[in-house]
Amino acid sequence: MRTGAAHDSLRVEFGARSYSILIGRGLLRDPATWADIPPATCAAVVTNETVSALYAEAVLSALTPLFRRTLVIALPDGEGHKDWSTLNTIFDRLLDAGCDRKSILIALGGGVVGDLTGFAAACFMRGIGFVQVPTTLLAQVDSSVGGKTGINHPRGKNMIGAFHQPLRVVADTDTLMSLPQRELVAGLAEVIKYGAIADDGFTTWLDTNLERLLKRDDEALRYAIRRSCEIKSGIIERDERESGIREILNFGHTFGHAIEAGLGFGKWLHGEAVGCGMVMAADLSRRLGRIASGDVDRLVSLVHRTGLPISVGSIGCETILDLMRGDKKARGGQIRFVVLESPGHAAVDSAPDDMVRDAVSAHIS
Amino acid sequence: MRTGAAHDSLRVEFGARSYSILIGRGLLRDPATWADIPPATCAAVVTNETVSALYAEAVLSALTPLFRRTLVIALPDGEGHKDWSTLNTIFDRLLDAGCDRKSILIALGGGVVGDLTGFAAACFMRGIGFVQVPTTLLAQVDSSVGGKTGINHPRGKNMIGAFHQPLRVVADTDTLMSLPQRELVAGLAEVIKYGAIADDGFTTWLDTNLERLLKRDDEALRYAIRRSCEIKSGIIERDERESGIREILNFGHTFGHAIEAGLGFGKWLHGEAVGCGMVMAADLSRRLGRIASGDVDRLVSLVHRTGLPISVGSIGCETILDLMRGDKKARGGQIRFVVLESPGHAAVDSAPDDMVRDAVSAHIS
């Protein structure tokens, strides 16, 4: 059916809510990408001002022949706008345009756009369908897959949200060519995470192919995205709502969120904080007697070669501990850590405060 | 297990999300009502200022031995507060109190409290459990059952929301004793609806027992609530997200919503508008050749004897038609009506504009 653009396709199984992840070049512009989206009277492309200028026209051209009404909603750019006010802008625009419950949303952008749009779709007239079109590496390998959507609250990130699976994920690797290098590197943090928690062979592949990824070789990127999505979807299929195994996807994130909050959100990119967080989490795993020093060194080296930070300055150890105690994944005040049992295998555990303190201190510069 | 309070119990089947509806006297205060709620670290009773003064203390006393932390969140009273600002008050209070994702909410009040609380539970940290404790007849027979939650938007009622099933529904008929008569009567509109769409025998029972219901005879109320919940849950079990059969629950509501909007929300109670809307919908069903004049007369008489309006003044026919075209249940501009195929049987259909105009005009005073 498809001609020209080479692409991979991956199926995420959620019974009646199963969906495909398409990965490859030229997908945005290809009519075949959109041909079998469920019928709707209105299709709204939700994006931000930056991405809109680059890709909204291409998506709109592909959608216009298929839907009675199409519109573009361009939001202000940045994590600071992932709030109720911006969400309400989406609702206002949809209602102004007369969109009804037979509408679909197309989330065109990075994680912020995907989270906002997915949550808007979850709530608009009690739920409509949406398609994820991630345009950053981070969104392609992580936030666009799995159905987590939401907005921030002054008291914390993603405090308000919903689990709402997309109808499809369209990861067009051409869009990565316009990505700043710092954001590409930040996206690789999550890719490294998948190897660490679920597939040591993938870590070996990353070790070997890191230069190709950093130079944006399409074949290498496509493989890394595909393998990342396979690992993530395999986990979320077993635990959609994070009541068990899904928690291991937070490897490096408990430390990482505390670093982000401690430095002030926006100073480091999420992926940068996760990179450093994985270093701390691997160190903690060693202190708990689960992995060897050599295993930690190998991960730290990969994180470092990627260009991600392996230590953090200007926050105290106790600040990080306090912030972790307030994380929404904490249960009754007890911090839960994702630790490595061996390279490629993760588990969730608690740890003595002193040991956590040592693991953090060792990576404060 | 339970002693003293006589009550009925009804099961709503949604697989792993199945739940019980308890109906009877003294349930609020009975520890057994709450004993097997799933474990949580924090239980927050969300209510309004009016209901809080009457029942919050009783519920809190029953909950305090069971949860590490309990709190009461009393919202301002009224449909005008069913908005984002009030919803955010719930989030703020929960986060201030340190409630985490292992919390549950208890919705103590009428439909507004239930819809707000249910939506807060659907969104707080991407979804926590909640218990419906409806204290109005309308909420006991309708809004507390079925998982529809949401808030209003300046452009329409319930535009933003989610389907989120409660963990349990606790309909304590003692709470109906404090209800103003006008609200009791409004609640009976939905009870009459269930007979009209699904059980002509129930309509006959209502005809015979109407005086007992209006005098708040507990046995009669309990039967009416139970039968209403049975009919509603039987329908929503087959169609949780209103993609088919569930639409028949909107009998009288397409006309009713237009009447509410046309008069200005709050002038008539929802149930009053539904009463008059059912009269128009029955009239339309007759004009479509589906039911006989005698069937219409019988329903109109029951609505009238209950004390509900059977005609509306001060809105024009065209205003009502225009408002119905903008309803969120309209599909691509086509108004969909729930009509009676025969007494106790409903279907969804469209109708010629002229016929709709006649059915409305006949009930404008």
Interface residues (C-beta under 8 A of the other chain):
Chain A: T41 R68 W84 N88 F91 D92 L95 D100 R101 K102 A122 C123 F124 M125 R126 G127 K148 T149 G150 H153 R155 G156 N158 M159 I160 G161 A162 F163 R241 K328 K329 A330 R331 G332
Chain B: T41 R68 W84 N88 F91 D92 L95 D100 R101 K102 A122 C123 F124 M125 R126 G127 K148 T149 G150 H153 R155 G156 N158 M159 I160 G161 A162 F163 R241 K328 K329 A330 R331 G332
